[in-house]
Amino acid sequence: MANEEKKGDQKQQDRQIIGKASATERDPNSSEKFSFWLAAEQIVNPFDIVEAEQTGKTRTFGLVTNVKQITDAPSHLSNYISSDFGSTEAAPQTPRQGANIAEVNVLANYDPSGEYPMGIYMPVQSEAPVRFSNEEGIHVALGIDKMPEKNRIPAGLIRMSNGTRARVYLDSRYVLGPEGAHVNIAGISGLATKTSYAMFLIQSILQTVGAKDIAVILLNVKQNDLLVIDKPRKGMKPEEHEIWDELGVKPQPFENVRYLLPWGKDTQTTGLPNCFGEPPDQFQTYAYALEDVVGTRVAPGPGLGLLIRVPDPWDT
């Protein structure tokens, strides 16, 4: 344990200090967030994960949420006046002193020594050194270090502005059960990035957890995008292969795929389903009427059990 602490301390000291924590009367640090000023020329971006030295050998990890510049100018109007009343060619008559400030939301507090069994929830103290986290620190910040190896599902890579890369994992107990059994994927609509990530995550689950006990049902609303998942992807770049290799997952087609495509108005004569574009090589058609779902007054179905019969022709 002592040797591990020494190694951790050495790794921390070897990493460059990128700034120091800053607390002011109007903007204090708290147990939930802190701010730090950046060293000159230092680049930090939102979503970078950083760590600040805390009490003793403890550390506080946080996610950068915003980076802003402050100066000694009392207002934007004073800057405007200083540039000869808005001249874009004039040099400011009053040079401003300024600094870049990063705002951080606390993710975790880490005590490698176990000296504080109840944990450390003190605010990061002003002037505390701040560094970029390495992969080990990122895992601590996200709770991955406490996740059993057998439950880890590769979920992607974190790439920070200083070049640090860290593999991240999801806990299979919270993805497949018996815990939450849920994944929420957020993003901009219309770019298909959420769908692409969902397909990657499903492939990762099948390859790491095992496909024999898992059945995947996809409801396709993406035209024909999801009708070729049993085909190998063409044109993958070498750097894309490297990312998959780093995660320990193969970019391979899905196996044992069954396509169920809806019956259309012309299916009876053409044999083709109601499908956008060319249907896949192997498919089955399906169809159902309203009475298949809700039944009739004489023989109620599994659904609403309507009291009257509602006609539902096959070609509607």
C-alpha positions in Angstrom: 0.0 0.0 0.0 2.8 2.4 0.9 4.6 1.6 -2.4 1.4 2.3 -4.4 1.1 5.7 -2.6 4.7 6.6 -3.4 4.1 5.6 -7.1 0.9 7.7 -7.2 2.7 10.7 -5.6 5.5 10.4 -8.1 3.2 10.3 -11.1 1.4 13.3 -9.8 4.6 15.3 -9.2 5.8 14.4 -12.7 2.7 16.0 -14.3 2.9 19.7 -15.0 0.9 22.2 -12.9 -1.5 24.0 -15.3 -2.8 26.5 -12.8 -3.9 27.1 -9.2 -7.2 27.1 -7.5 -8.7 30.5 -6.9 -11.5 31.5 -4.4 -12.8 35.0 -4.1 -15.4 36.8 -1.9 -17.9 36.8 -4.7 -16.9 33.5 -6.3 -16.0 31.0 -3.5 -15.0 27.4 -3.9 -17.4 24.8 -2.5 -17.8 21.1 -2.0 -19.5 20.9 -5.4 -17.4 23.2 -7.6 -14.1 25.2 -7.7 -12.3 27.6 -10.0 -8.7 27.9 -11.0 -6.6 30.4 -13.0 -4.6 29.1 -15.9 -0.9 29.5 -16.4 0.1 31.8 -19.2 -0.3 30.1 -22.7 -2.0 27.1 -21.1 -4.8 25.6 -23.1 -7.8 24.0 -21.3 -11.1 23.0 -22.9 -14.5 22.2 -21.4 -14.9 18.5 -20.6 -11.3 18.1 -19.7 -10.9 16.3 -16.4 -8.5 17.9 -13.9 -7.4 17.2 -10.3 -6.5 19.5 -7.5 -4.3 18.8 -4.4 -6.4 18.5 -1.3 -5.8 17.9 2.5 -2.8 15.7 3.0 -2.4 13.3 0.0 -6.0 13.5 -1.0 -7.1 14.8 -4.4 -10.3 16.3 -5.8 -11.2 15.5 -9.4 -13.5 17.6 -11.5 -14.9 18.3 -15.0 -14.1 21.6 -16.6 -17.5 23.2 -17.5 -16.4 26.6 -18.7 -13.4 28.7 -19.4 -13.6 32.5 -19.2 -11.3 35.5 -19.3 -11.5 38.3 -16.7 -9.7 41.7 -16.8 -9.5 44.7 -14.6 -11.8 46.6 -17.0 -14.9 47.8 -15.0 -17.2 47.4 -18.1 -17.3 46.6 -21.8 -17.9 50.3 -22.3 -14.6 51.2 -20.8 -12.8 48.9 -23.2 -14.7 50.5 -26.1 -13.7 54.0 -24.9 -10.1 52.9 -24.4 -9.9 51.9 -28.1 -10.5 55.5 -29.2 -14.2 55.2 -28.9 -14.6 52.0 -31.0 -11.8 52.4 -33.5 -10.7 48.9 -34.6 -7.4 50.4 -35.8 -6.4 52.2 -32.6 -4.2 50.6 -29.9 -5.9 50.6 -26.4 -4.7 53.5 -24.3 -5.1 51.5 -21.2 -3.5 48.0 -21.3 -5.6 45.6 -19.4 -4.4 43.0 -16.9 -6.3 39.7 -17.3 -6.3 36.0 -16.7 -8.1 32.9 -17.9 -10.3 31.2 -15.3 -11.6 27.7 -15.6 -14.8 26.6 -13.8 -14.9 23.0 -12.5 -17.7 20.7 -11.2 -16.4 18.2 -8.6 -16.7 14.6 -9.7 -14.9 12.7 -6.9 -12.6 13.0 -3.9 -9.8 10.5 -3.6 -7.9 9.4 -0.5 -5.2 6.8 -1.4 -4.0 6.5 2.2 -7.4 5.7 3.8 -6.6 8.3 6.5 -10.1 9.8 6.1 -12.6 6.9 6.1 -15.5 9.2 6.0 -14.1 10.9 2.9 -13.0 14.4 2.2 -15.7 16.9 1.1 -13.8 20.1 1.9 -13.7 22.8 -0.8 -10.5 23.0 -2.8 -8.4 25.6 -1.1 -7.2 28.7 -2.9 -3.7 28.3 -4.4 -4.0 24.5 -4.5 -2.0 23.2 -7.6 -4.2 21.9 -10.4 -3.1 19.3 -13.0 -4.6 17.4 -15.9 -5.7 13.9 -14.8 -4.0 10.9 -16.3 -6.0 7.7 -17.3 -5.8 6.4 -13.8 -7.1 9.6 -12.4 -9.9 9.7 -15.0 -11.0 6.3 -13.8 -11.1 7.5 -10.2 -13.1 10.6 -11.2 -15.7 8.4 -13.0 -15.8 5.6 -10.5 -14.3 3.1 -12.9 -11.6 2.1 -10.4 -14.3 0.6 -8.2 -15.9 -1.3 -11.1 -15.1 -5.1 -11.1 -13.1 -6.0 -14.2 -15.6 -8.7 -15.2 -18.4 -6.1 -15.3 -16.6 -3.6 -17.6 -18.1 -2.9 -21.0 -15.9 -0.8 -23.2 -17.9 2.4 -23.8 -15.4 4.7 -25.6 -12.4 6.9 -25.3 -11.9 10.2 -23.6 -9.5 12.5 -25.4 -8.4 15.6 -23.6 -6.9 18.8 -24.9 -3.4 17.8 -23.6 -3.5 14.6 -25.6 -4.3 12.3 -22.7 -6.5 9.3 -23.8 -8.4 7.2 -21.4 -10.6 4.1 -22.0 -14.0 4.4 -20.3 -16.3 1.6 -19.3 -20.0 1.0 -18.3 -20.9 -1.4 -15.6 -22.8 -4.4 -17.1 -25.0 -4.6 -14.0 -26.4 -1.1 -14.7 -26.7 -1.7 -18.5 -28.2 -5.2 -18.6 -29.4 -5.6 -15.0 -30.2 -6.5 -12.3 -29.6 -2.8 -11.4 -30.7 0.1 -13.6 -30.6 -1.8 -17.0 -30.7 1.5 -18.9 -28.4 3.7 -21.0 -29.3 7.3 -21.9 -27.6 8.7 -25.0 -27.9 12.4 -25.6 -26.8 14.4 -28.6 -27.8 16.6 -31.5 -30.7 15.3 -33.6 -30.2 14.5 -37.2 -26.5 13.6 -37.3 -27.0 9.9 -36.6 -24.2 10.1 -34.0 -26.5 8.7 -31.3 -27.5 5.8 -33.5 -23.9 5.1 -34.4 -22.9 5.1 -30.7 -25.8 2.8 -29.8 -24.7 0.3 -32.5 -21.1 0.5 -31.2 -22.3 -0.1 -27.6 -24.4 -3.1 -28.7 -21.4 -4.6 -30.5 -19.2 -4.0 -27.5 -21.8 -5.7 -25.2 -22.1 -8.7 -27.5 -18.3 -9.1 -27.7 -17.4 -8.6 -24.1 -20.4 -10.0 -22.1 -21.2 -12.7 -24.6 -23.8 -13.1 -27.3 -25.3 -16.4 -26.4 -27.5 -15.0 -23.5 -28.4 -11.7 -25.2 -31.0 -11.0 -27.8 -31.1 -7.5 -29.4 -34.2 -6.0 -30.9 -33.8 -2.9 -33.1 -36.8 -0.9 -34.2 -35.6 0.8 -37.4 -36.7 4.4 -38.1 -33.5 5.2 -40.1 -34.7 4.2 -43.6 -32.2 1.6 -44.8 -29.3 2.5 -42.5 -29.9 -0.4 -40.2 -30.7 -2.9 -43.0 -27.0 -3.6 -43.7 -25.7 -4.3 -40.2 -24.7 -7.9 -41.2 -22.4 -6.5 -43.8 -18.7 -5.4 -43.2 -18.1 -1.7 -43.2 -16.0 -0.4 -46.1 -13.5 2.5 -46.0 -12.5 2.5 -42.4 -9.5 4.6 -41.8 -6.4 3.2 -40.0 -6.9 5.6 -37.0 -10.4 4.3 -36.6 -9.1 0.7 -36.5 -6.6 1.9 -33.8 -9.4 3.2 -31.6 -11.3 -0.1 -31.8 -8.1 -2.0 -31.1 -7.4 0.2 -28.1 -10.9 -0.6 -26.7 -10.4 -4.3 -27.3 -13.4 -4.5 -29.6 -13.5 -5.7 -33.3 -15.3 -3.6 -35.9 -17.1 -6.6 -37.3 -20.6 -7.1 -38.7 -23.4 -8.4 -36.5 -24.1 -12.1 -36.6 -27.3 -14.1 -36.7 -29.3 -11.1 -38.0 -33.0 -11.5 -38.8 -34.7 -8.7 -40.7 -38.5 -8.4 -40.2 -40.0 -6.0 -42.8 -43.6 -4.8 -42.9 -46.1 -6.1 -45.5 -47.0 -3.5 -48.0 -49.9 -2.8 -50.5 -48.0 -4.5 -53.4 -46.4 -7.3 -51.4 -49.0 -9.8 -52.5 -48.1 -9.3 -56.2 -44.4 -8.4 -56.0 -43.2 -10.3 -53.0 -41.3 -7.2 -51.8 -41.9 -5.7 -48.4 -42.7 -2.1 -47.6 -39.1 -1.0 -47.4 -37.0 2.1 -48.2 -34.6 1.2 -51.0 -33.5 -2.4 -51.7 -34.4 -4.9 -49.0 -31.6 -7.0 -47.5 -30.7 -10.4 -48.9 -32.7 -12.3 -46.4 -35.9 -11.1 -44.7 -39.3 -12.1 -43.5 -42.4 -10.0 -43.9 -44.9 -9.4 -41.2 -48.4 -7.9 -40.9 -51.2 -7.5 -38.4 -54.6 -6.1 -38.2 -56.3 -4.1 -35.5 -58.3 -7.2 -34.4 -55.0 -9.1 -33.9 -54.1 -6.6 -31.3 -57.3 -5.8 -29.5 -59.6 -8.6 -30.5 -63.4 -8.4 -30.7 -66.3 -8.3 -28.3 -66.7 -12.0 -28.7 -63.0 -12.8 -28.4 -61.1 -10.0 -26.7 -57.5 -9.6 -27.7 -54.6 -8.9 -25.4 -54.8 -5.1 -25.8 -57.7 -2.7 -25.2 -60.6 -5.2 -25.5 -62.8 -2.9 -27.6 -66.5 -3.3 -27.3 -67.1 -2.8 -31.0 -65.5 -4.3 -34.0 -63.4 -1.8 -36.0 -62.6 -2.9 -39.5 -58.9 -2.7 -40.4 -58.3 -3.8 -44.1 -54.8 -5.2 -44.8 -54.1 -2.5 -47.4 -54.5 0.5 -45.1 
